[in-house]
C-alpha cells in the first residue's frame, strides 16, 4: 500500500511541475522583406508554429509566428501590417519541462548492467538571415530572347527593306549570387543605306536597358547602368546609379546620373540628373498599395533645365477597384534665358478600373502627358494615327461578357483644349468570340470612328485566329475597310486592307513568324508589306 501512495504522490507533483508556463524574452536581430529574425538565449522550449508577443502597456499582443528555428534563433512571419524594428523585445510563452525523480522501489532486485547509450542530439542548423534569404531570394532565374527580323514594303513609288536584330536578357541572382543584370538592345538598318549608320550609330543602335544590380541585403540594392525605375516609371530611363534601402514597409531611394539623348536615345553626359524618393509598399498581397514621392533636378550641361517633384500611386482603393496615377509638378522653369520658380502641374495620368461583377468591367482615365517619343514603331499608318489622336484626354471603357465565349465592349475618348484647337473624339467598339462553333476559331469584330479638326474616319474590321496545329502552328486572317475625309480640302480616301500571319514553333524555344498585309485604295494605288521574324528564347 505504501508503495502505491508514493507512486501517486510523485505523479501529482510531476503533473503540476510539468505544466508551468514561462515567459522567455528575445530580441529582433534582423528584418527582411518577408521575415523577422528573433534571437533567444535558447529555443529549446519554442516550437514551430508558436506565437510570439510584444508587451504594450502590460498587455501581450501577438505579432509573430515561428516558421523555422535553430538552437538560438527563430525565423518568423509577421502577423500585423506594422513593421518590426531591430533590437525590439519579443516575448515567447513556453512550457518548461522539469525532470521528475523516479520513485524509489523497495526490495527491488538490482538491475543487470546495461551498455551505455549515447544520445545523439539532432540540433537544427543555425539559420542566419543571409542563408535563409539566400535560399529563397538569391536563387538564379534567367530569361532571355534573341531575334532577327526583316520588314519589306513594296509600293508604286518606293521599295524599302529593313533589318532588325534584338537581344534581351534578364538574369536574377546569377549563379545564386547577389548580382543581377537586365538588358534590352536592338540594332536596325535599311538595306543599301549603310552610310547612314556610319554617320550616326545612335539612330541604328538602341540600348533600352543595360544594367547590373547588387543586393547588399534582401532590403537594399545598388543598380549601375540604364534602367527604368518601376517606382518612377514615367520619368523614363535613368543612366547612372540607383540605390534603394527598405525599412519595414518603406523604401528610400536615390538616383544620380544622366538622361538619354532626346534625338537618338544615346548616352548623353550633358543631361545630368539627380534625385531622391520615398515609397510605401503594403505588407500583404490583399489590397496592394504602392505610393512614391520623389524630387528630381535635371540639368543641360551645367545649367538647371528642370526641377520638379514626382508622385506615383498604384493599388486597390477597395475590393475590385484599382487606381493608378502619376503626376509631376514643376518647381523651376527657364524660358528665353529667364529663370523663375513657379508651380506648374505637368505630365499627369490617372486610371481607374472597376470590376462590377464577374461579367462587367468599367474603366476611366485622364492623360495629359507631353513629349512622348517613340524611337521605334512598326505599326501601320492607321494604327499610328488612331494612337496619336486619342492618347491624350479623357477615356471611358466598358466590357461586358453576356456568355462564356462572347465579350462585347466599347472605348470612348475625348481630347479638348480651352481654345478649341486640337480637338478629337473617338469611339471604338468590339465583339470578341473566343471559340466559334464548328471551325474552333477566334473571331473579333471592330468598328472605329474618329473625328478631329482636320480628319474624319470610319474603320470596320474583322480578324479570325485559329490553332492550325495545336501548340505548333497558329494563323490569323484579317480585313479592314477604311474611309478618310480630310476636312481641309474635302479629299476622300477609301482603302481595303487585308492581311494574314503565321506563327510556327520550330523547336521548343525557337519560333518563326510570317506576316503579310496589302493595302488597296480607290485610286488604284497599292502597298504590300512582308515581315518575317525568328525568335530564340532561353
C-alpha positions as semicolon CSV with decimal commas, in nm:
position;residue;x (nm);y (nm);z (nm)
1;X;0,000;0,000;0,000
2;X;0,281;0,238;0,090
3;X;0,441;0,173;-0,249
4;X;0,124;0,284;-0,434
5;X;0,088;0,602;-0,222
6;X;0,446;0,703;-0,307
7;X;0,380;0,648;-0,677
8;X;0,060;0,859;-0,670
9;X;0,242;1,144;-0,489
10;X;0,516;1,170;-0,749
11;X;0,267;1,158;-1,040
12;X;0,065;1,450;-0,898
13;X;0,373;1,661;-0,823
14;X;0,518;1,586;-1,167
15;X;0,199;1,690;-1,347
16;X;0,193;2,020;-1,160
17;X;0,558;2,097;-1,235
18;X;0,528;1,988;-1,599
19;X;0,257;2,249;-1,679
20;X;0,436;2,565;-1,553
21;X;0,430;2,846;-1,816
22;X;0,740;3,062;-1,856
23;X;0,786;3,392;-2,045
24;X;1,113;3,393;-2,237
25;X;1,244;3,718;-2,383
26;X;1,425;3,762;-2,712
27;X;1,528;4,049;-2,939
28;X;1,475;4,115;-3,308
29;X;1,812;4,066;-3,481
30;X;1,715;4,125;-3,847
31;X;1,414;4,232;-4,054
32;X;1,382;4,131;-4,420
33;X;1,111;4,197;-4,675
34;X;0,926;3,880;-4,568
35;X;1,061;3,753;-4,237
36;X;1,162;3,871;-3,892
37;X;1,455;3,705;-3,711
38;X;1,444;3,682;-3,330
39;X;1,737;3,572;-3,112
40;X;1,687;3,391;-2,778
41;X;1,931;3,250;-2,526
42;X;1,783;2,911;-2,619
43;X;1,493;2,792;-2,837
44;X;1,464;2,450;-2,668
45;X;1,112;2,524;-2,543
46;X;0,994;2,713;-2,854
47;X;0,821;2,513;-3,127
48;X;0,748;2,583;-3,492
49;X;0,400;2,735;-3,514
50;X;0,426;2,913;-3,176
51;X;0,316;3,276;-3,148
52;X;0,550;3,550;-3,023
53;X;0,425;3,861;-2,845
54;X;0,522;4,219;-2,759
55;X;0,439;4,391;-2,431
56;X;0,223;4,702;-2,476
57;X;0,119;4,869;-2,152
58;X;0,124;4,537;-1,970
59;X;-0,077;4,355;-2,237
60;X;0,075;4,085;-2,460
61;X;-0,003;4,149;-2,829
62;X;0,060;3,864;-3,081
63;X;0,291;3,988;-3,360
64;X;0,492;3,694;-3,499
65;X;0,454;3,327;-3,587
66;X;0,755;3,094;-3,577
67;X;0,809;2,905;-3,905
68;X;1,167;2,782;-3,851
69;X;1,428;2,780;-3,578
70;X;1,784;2,697;-3,481
71;X;1,929;2,644;-3,135
72;X;1,924;3,019;-3,054
73;X;1,728;3,190;-3,336
74;X;1,381;3,180;-3,488
75;X;1,258;3,280;-3,833
76;X;0,912;3,436;-3,804
77;X;0,630;3,562;-4,024
78;X;0,468;3,895;-3,924
79;X;0,103;3,877;-3,817
80;X;0,042;4,254;-3,831
81;X;0,091;4,505;-4,111
82;X;0,311;4,728;-3,897
83;X;0,682;4,658;-3,919
84;X;0,918;4,529;-3,651
85;X;1,241;4,705;-3,555
86;X;1,586;4,564;-3,488
87;X;1,660;4,523;-3,112
88;X;1,286;4,529;-3,032
89;X;1,198;4,299;-2,740
90;X;0,980;3,996;-2,815
91;X;0,823;3,751;-2,569
92;X;0,758;3,378;-2,612
93;X;0,517;3,182;-2,391
94;X;0,682;2,846;-2,325
95;X;0,623;2,545;-2,104
96;X;0,942;2,444;-1,929
97;X;0,982;2,073;-1,871
98;X;1,134;1,952;-1,546
99;X;1,279;1,613;-1,473
100;X;1,071;1,406;-1,232
101;X;1,266;1,177;-0,996
102;X;1,170;0,815;-1,022
103;X;1,013;0,665;-0,711
104;X;1,242;0,451;-0,503
105;X;1,148;0,089;-0,537
106;X;1,179;-0,111;-0,217
107;X;1,317;-0,463;-0,226
108;X;1,372;-0,436;-0,599
109;X;1,641;-0,664;-0,733
110;X;1,948;-0,491;-0,872
111;X;1,920;-0,425;-1,243
112;X;2,167;-0,601;-1,465
113;X;2,442;-0,381;-1,608
114;X;2,349;-0,230;-1,948
115;X;2,557;-0,089;-2,223
116;X;2,593;0,288;-2,207
117;X;2,369;0,457;-2,461
118;X;2,497;0,770;-2,628
119;X;2,217;1,013;-2,713
120;X;2,279;1,198;-3,033
121;X;2,104;1,533;-3,031
122;X;1,959;1,636;-3,367
123;X;2,006;2,009;-3,346
124;X;1,858;2,225;-3,616
125;X;2,119;2,406;-3,824
126;X;2,191;2,764;-3,733
127;X;1,986;2,991;-3,957
128;X;2,121;3,332;-4,046
129;X;1,929;3,595;-4,242
130;X;2,176;3,572;-4,527
131;X;2,141;3,196;-4,558
132;X;1,762;3,186;-4,530
133;X;1,703;3,475;-4,768
134;X;1,978;3,350;-4,997
135;X;1,797;3,023;-5,045
136;X;1,462;3,193;-5,103
137;X;1,556;3,516;-5,283
138;X;1,911;3,476;-5,414
139;X;1,818;3,193;-5,647
140;X;1,912;3,221;-6,012
141;X;1,632;3,294;-6,255
142;X;1,733;3,356;-6,616
143;X;1,518;3,460;-6,909
144;X;1,638;3,581;-7,248
145;X;1,542;3,625;-7,609
146;X;1,729;3,689;-7,934
147;X;1,557;3,770;-8,262
148;X;1,623;3,869;-8,621
149;X;1,351;4,027;-8,836
150;X;1,303;4,170;-9,183
151;X;1,049;4,436;-9,286
152;X;0,983;4,488;-9,657
153;X;0,749;4,743;-9,817
154;X;0,659;4,734;-10,187
155;X;0,464;5,026;-10,332
156;X;0,410;5,207;-10,661
157;X;0,665;5,473;-10,571
158;X;0,924;5,305;-10,344
159;X;1,055;4,969;-10,224
160;X;1,205;4,956;-9,877
161;X;1,382;4,672;-9,692
162;X;1,483;4,696;-9,327
163;X;1,653;4,453;-9,088
164;X;1,620;4,448;-8,711
165;X;1,821;4,248;-8,456
166;X;1,718;4,239;-8,091
167;X;1,861;4,087;-7,775
168;X;1,704;4,090;-7,430
169;X;1,832;3,917;-7,118
170;X;1,723;3,929;-6,757
171;X;1,930;3,732;-6,511
172;X;1,825;3,746;-6,147
173;X;2,084;3,640;-5,887
174;X;2,330;3,494;-6,137
175;X;2,479;3,168;-6,014
176;X;2,271;3,214;-5,694
177;X;2,469;3,526;-5,613
178;X;2,370;3,879;-5,523
179;X;2,434;4,004;-5,878
180;X;2,153;4,056;-6,131
181;X;2,151;4,201;-6,480
182;X;1,894;4,341;-6,722
183;X;1,947;4,428;-7,088
184;X;1,745;4,506;-7,399
185;X;1,937;4,613;-7,711
186;X;1,828;4,648;-8,074
187;X;2,008;4,725;-8,399
188;X;1,823;4,818;-8,718
189;X;1,925;4,942;-9,059
190;X;1,791;4,985;-9,410
191;X;1,949;4,776;-9,683
192;X;2,181;4,969;-9,916
193;X;2,187;5,265;-9,676
194;X;2,483;5,170;-9,456
195;X;2,630;5,520;-9,478
196;X;2,352;5,648;-9,254
197;X;2,460;5,401;-8,985
198;X;2,819;5,525;-9,008
199;X;2,709;5,887;-8,980
200;X;2,509;5,829;-8,660
201;X;2,532;5,492;-8,488
202;X;2,275;5,606;-8,232
203;X;1,998;5,606;-8,493
204;X;2,060;5,236;-8,559
205;X;2,171;5,106;-8,218
206;X;1,919;5,143;-7,938
207;X;2,008;5,048;-7,581
208;X;1,677;5,047;-7,397
209;X;1,815;4,872;-7,087
210;X;2,166;4,775;-6,979
211;X;2,227;4,747;-6,606
212;X;2,374;4,536;-6,328
213;X;2,234;4,521;-5,975
214;X;2,392;4,410;-5,647
215;X;2,180;4,313;-5,345
216;X;2,355;4,406;-5,021
217;X;2,064;4,253;-4,830
218;X;1,715;4,147;-4,933
219;X;1,609;4,503;-4,848
220;X;1,886;4,711;-5,008
221;X;2,048;4,717;-5,352
222;X;2,255;4,927;-5,590
223;X;2,199;4,942;-5,967
224;X;2,451;5,070;-6,222
225;X;2,365;5,139;-6,586
226;X;2,049;5,224;-6,783
227;X;1,724;5,115;-6,625
228;X;1,367;5,238;-6,584
229;X;1,280;5,258;-6,215
230;X;0,937;5,092;-6,167
231;X;0,862;5,327;-5,877
232;X;0,914;5,628;-6,108
233;X;0,823;5,472;-6,441
234;X;0,701;5,784;-6,623
235;X;1,035;5,958;-6,561
236;X;1,186;5,721;-6,817
237;X;1,524;5,553;-6,834
238;X;1,793;5,659;-6,587
239;X;2,162;5,632;-6,681
240;X;2,387;5,602;-6,375
241;X;2,343;5,487;-6,016
242;X;2,022;5,392;-5,838
243;X;2,022;5,293;-5,470
244;X;1,733;5,154;-5,266
245;X;1,703;5,079;-4,894
246;X;1,399;4,913;-4,742
247;X;1,293;4,989;-4,385
248;X;0,982;4,796;-4,290
249;X;0,711;4,888;-4,540
250;X;0,905;5,191;-4,663
251;X;1,162;5,207;-4,940
252;X;1,401;5,501;-4,973
253;X;1,597;5,558;-5,290
254;X;1,837;5,794;-5,463
255;X;1,945;5,836;-5,825
256;X;2,246;6,010;-5,979
257;X;2,340;6,009;-6,345
258;X;2,206;6,139;-6,673
259;X;1,915;6,115;-6,919
260;X;1,917;5,958;-7,266
261;X;1,965;6,192;-7,560
262;X;1,635;6,323;-7,696
263;X;1,723;6,276;-8,062
264;X;1,854;5,917;-8,077
265;X;1,834;5,774;-7,720
266;X;2,213;5,750;-7,690
267;X;2,409;5,822;-7,370
268;X;2,449;6,196;-7,310
269;X;2,652;6,310;-7,009
270;X;2,545;6,671;-7,070
271;X;2,194;6,585;-6,948
272;X;2,274;6,524;-6,582
273;X;2,009;6,449;-6,321
274;X;1,996;6,372;-5,950
275;X;1,709;6,295;-5,717
276;X;1,566;6,104;-5,424
277;X;1,236;5,935;-5,345
278;X;1,043;5,758;-5,072
279;X;0,798;5,476;-5,140
280;X;0,545;5,293;-4,927
281;X;0,456;4,932;-5,010
282;X;0,176;4,749;-4,829
283;X;0,275;4,439;-4,635
284;X;0,028;4,182;-4,769
285;X;-0,096;4,091;-5,116
286;X;-0,454;4,179;-5,022
287;X;-0,538;4,535;-5,132
288;X;-0,186;4,601;-5,254
289;X;-0,073;4,964;-5,229
290;X;0,244;5,131;-5,355
291;X;0,299;5,506;-5,331
292;X;0,610;5,700;-5,435
293;X;0,701;6,064;-5,379
294;X;1,024;6,199;-5,522
295;X;1,226;6,506;-5,616
296;X;1,447;6,542;-5,925
297;X;1,672;6,811;-6,067
298;X;1,774;6,787;-6,433
299;X;2,049;6,989;-6,598
300;X;2,153;7,071;-6,952
301;X;2,531;7,095;-6,939
302;X;2,598;7,299;-6,624
303;X;2,269;7,490;-6,604
304;X;1,948;7,381;-6,435
305;X;1,700;7,271;-6,700
306;X;1,417;7,140;-6,484
307;X;1,337;7,089;-6,117
308;X;1,022;6,901;-6,019
309;X;0,851;6,672;-5,769
310;X;0,709;6,337;-5,874
311;X;0,417;6,134;-5,740
312;X;0,302;5,784;-5,835
313;X;0,044;5,557;-5,676
314;X;-0,080;5,210;-5,764
315;X;-0,316;4,995;-5,564
316;X;-0,668;4,890;-5,472
317;X;-0,886;5,160;-5,319
318;X;-1,145;4,896;-5,232
319;X;-1,244;4,549;-5,348
320;X;-1,220;4,524;-5,729
321;X;-1,136;4,897;-5,767
322;X;-0,781;4,961;-5,887
323;X;-0,618;5,303;-5,915
324;X;-0,300;5,408;-6,093
325;X;-0,193;5,769;-6,102
326;X;0,118;5,974;-6,161
327;X;0,191;6,342;-6,200
328;X;0,478;6,587;-6,195
329;X;0,483;6,940;-6,054
330;X;0,750;7,169;-6,198
331;X;0,919;7,394;-5,942
332;X;1,150;7,574;-6,183
333;X;1,133;7,685;-6,544
334;X;1,361;7,873;-6,779
335;X;1,208;8,041;-7,083
336;X;1,409;8,272;-7,313
337;X;1,702;8,258;-7,067
338;X;1,477;8,388;-6,789
339;X;1,466;8,158;-6,487
340;X;1,189;8,166;-6,229
341;X;1,039;7,945;-5,962
342;X;0,679;7,852;-6,033
343;X;0,445;7,564;-5,953
344;X;0,301;7,401;-6,264
345;X;0,123;7,064;-6,292
346;X;0,264;6,859;-6,581
347;X;0,257;6,504;-6,717
348;X;-0,050;6,378;-6,536
349;X;-0,202;6,035;-6,588
350;X;-0,483;5,879;-6,380
351;X;-0,656;5,547;-6,443
352;X;-0,941;5,375;-6,256
353;X;-1,051;5,016;-6,324
354;X;-1,354;4,866;-6,154
355;X;-1,488;4,513;-6,176
356;X;-1,860;4,544;-6,112
357;X;-1,922;4,171;-6,133
358;X;-1,794;3,859;-6,299
359;X;-1,926;3,984;-6,634
360;X;-1,898;4,364;-6,611
361;X;-1,585;4,582;-6,606
362;X;-1,555;4,958;-6,647
363;X;-1,260;5,195;-6,666
364;X;-1,192;5,568;-6,687
365;X;-0,864;5,753;-6,739
366;X;-0,725;6,100;-6,798
367;X;-0,395;6,164;-6,977
368;X;-0,216;6,492;-7,041
369;X;0,139;6,358;-7,071
370;X;0,356;6,555;-7,309
371;X;0,663;6,490;-7,521
372;X;0,617;6,113;-7,553
373;X;0,866;5,994;-7,816
374;X;0,853;5,658;-7,994
375;X;1,203;5,572;-8,115
376;X;1,073;5,261;-8,290
377;X;0,730;5,184;-8,433
378;X;0,627;4,913;-8,677
379;X;0,255;4,984;-8,663
380;X;0,058;5,064;-8,975
381;X;-0,037;5,420;-9,063
382;X;-0,393;5,357;-8,943
383;X;-0,286;5,234;-8,600
384;X;-0,036;5,519;-8,550
385;X;-0,297;5,776;-8,649
386;X;-0,555;5,647;-8,402
387;X;-0,297;5,620;-8,124
388;X;-0,163;5,974;-8,174
389;X;-0,508;6,131;-8,189
390;X;-0,657;5,951;-7,888
391;X;-0,374;5,922;-7,635
392;X;-0,437;6,248;-7,452
393;X;-0,766;6,347;-7,290
394;X;-1,047;6,158;-7,120
395;X;-1,113;5,794;-7,193
396;X;-1,401;5,570;-7,085
397;X;-1,429;5,196;-7,131
398;X;-1,684;4,924;-7,064
399;X;-1,651;4,548;-7,108
400;X;-1,939;4,300;-7,082
401;X;-1,944;3,923;-7,115
402;X;-2,303;3,811;-7,186
403;X;-2,196;3,449;-7,247
404;X;-1,894;3,240;-7,157
405;X;-1,739;3,269;-7,503
406;X;-1,856;3,618;-7,602
407;X;-1,727;3,959;-7,492
408;X;-1,852;4,298;-7,611
409;X;-1,711;4,636;-7,526
410;X;-1,662;5,000;-7,615
411;X;-1,398;5,267;-7,556
412;X;-1,463;5,638;-7,599
413;X;-1,204;5,916;-7,580
414;X;-1,227;6,293;-7,589
415;X;-0,934;6,533;-7,626
416;X;-1,005;6,902;-7,573
417;X;-0,839;7,241;-7,518
418;X;-0,980;7,572;-7,399
419;X;-0,931;7,742;-7,736
420;X;-1,097;7,454;-7,922
421;X;-0,783;7,356;-8,114
422;X;-0,650;7,002;-8,135
423;X;-0,994;6,858;-8,062
424;X;-1,054;6,487;-8,118
425;X;-1,335;6,242;-8,047
426;X;-1,306;5,868;-8,085
427;X;-1,535;5,569;-8,037
428;X;-1,411;5,213;-8,066
429;X;-1,643;4,912;-8,031
430;X;-1,568;4,540;-8,047
431;X;-1,717;4,193;-8,022
432;X;-1,488;3,900;-7,937
433;X;-1,590;3,536;-7,971
434;X;-1,327;3,312;-7,815
435;X;-1,442;2,993;-7,989
436;X;-1,658;2,973;-8,298
437;X;-1,866;2,655;-8,335
438;X;-1,758;2,401;-8,597
439;X;-1,436;2,580;-8,703
440;X;-1,298;2,611;-8,345
441;X;-1,151;2,956;-8,415
442;X;-1,149;3,301;-8,251
443;X;-1,333;3,592;-8,413
444;X;-1,303;3,963;-8,342
445;X;-1,521;4,235;-8,499
446;X;-1,432;4,604;-8,457
447;X;-1,567;4,944;-8,556
448;X;-1,376;5,271;-8,501
449;X;-1,499;5,627;-8,553
450;X;-1,252;5,919;-8,530
451;X;-1,323;6,291;-8,561
452;X;-1,057;6,565;-8,539
453;X;-1,023;6,924;-8,659
454;X;-0,876;6,809;-8,990
455;X;-0,988;6,447;-9,035
456;X;-1,293;6,222;-9,011
457;X;-1,254;5,845;-9,044
458;X;-1,456;5,524;-9,019
459;X;-1,281;5,188;-8,990
460;X;-1,453;4,848;-8,981
461;X;-1,255;4,529;-8,927
462;X;-1,270;4,156;-8,870
463;X;-0,999;3,912;-8,754
464;X;-1,011;3,531;-8,749
465;X;-0,749;3,336;-8,547
466;X;-0,708;2,960;-8,529
467;X;-0,469;2,699;-8,394
468;X;-0,400;2,501;-8,711
469;X;-0,174;2,255;-8,530
470;X;-0,218;2,268;-8,155
471;X;0,078;2,438;-7,985
472;X;0,275;2,429;-8,311
473;X;0,110;2,639;-8,581
474;X;-0,121;2,937;-8,540
475;X;-0,272;3,154;-8,813
476;X;-0,455;3,487;-8,849
477;X;-0,669;3,637;-9,125
478;X;-0,798;3,993;-9,107
479;X;-0,972;4,258;-9,315
480;X;-1,028;4,634;-9,273
481;X;-1,244;4,878;-9,460
482;X;-1,114;5,234;-9,416
483;X;-1,276;5,565;-9,513
484;X;-1,096;5,902;-9,468
485;X;-1,226;6,251;-9,525
486;X;-0,972;6,533;-9,488
487;X;-1,153;6,849;-9,384
488;X;-0,906;7,098;-9,533
489;X;-0,968;7,002;-9,896
490;X;-1,255;6,755;-9,852
491;X;-1,045;6,478;-10,004
492;X;-1,196;6,133;-9,954
493;X;-0,985;5,817;-9,948
494;X;-1,121;5,465;-9,936
495;X;-0,898;5,168;-9,864
496;X;-0,935;4,793;-9,834
497;X;-0,670;4,630;-9,616
498;X;-0,626;4,252;-9,597
499;X;-0,363;4,055;-9,412
500;X;-0,252;3,716;-9,289
501;X;0,006;3,587;-9,041
502;X;0,151;3,253;-8,932
503;X;0,348;3,158;-8,621
504;X;0,529;2,825;-8,627
505;X;0,709;2,663;-8,334
506;X;1,016;2,507;-8,497
507;X;1,169;2,379;-8,174
508;X;1,090;2,410;-7,805
509;X;1,226;2,766;-7,777
510;X;1,254;2,859;-8,144
511;X;0,959;3,030;-8,319
512;X;0,915;3,177;-8,666
513;X;0,661;3,447;-8,759
514;X;0,546;3,535;-9,112
515;X;0,324;3,834;-9,190
516;X;0,168;3,992;-9,499
517;X;-0,056;4,296;-9,540
518;X;-0,191;4,450;-9,859
519;X;-0,347;4,796;-9,888
520;X;-0,560;4,880;-10,192
521;X;-0,723;5,223;-10,235
522;X;-0,989;5,353;-10,471
523;X;-0,729;5,534;-10,685
524;X;-0,554;5,212;-10,783
525;X;-0,251;5,256;-10,555
526;X;-0,123;4,953;-10,364
527;X;0,112;4,887;-10,076
528;X;0,241;4,541;-9,982
529;X;0,414;4,468;-9,651
530;X;0,606;4,145;-9,588
531;X;0,751;4,083;-9,242
532;X;0,933;3,782;-9,102
533;X;1,087;3,719;-8,763
534;X;1,282;3,438;-8,598
535;X;1,286;3,429;-8,216
536;X;1,508;3,214;-7,995
537;X;1,413;3,205;-7,627
538;X;1,633;3,074;-7,349
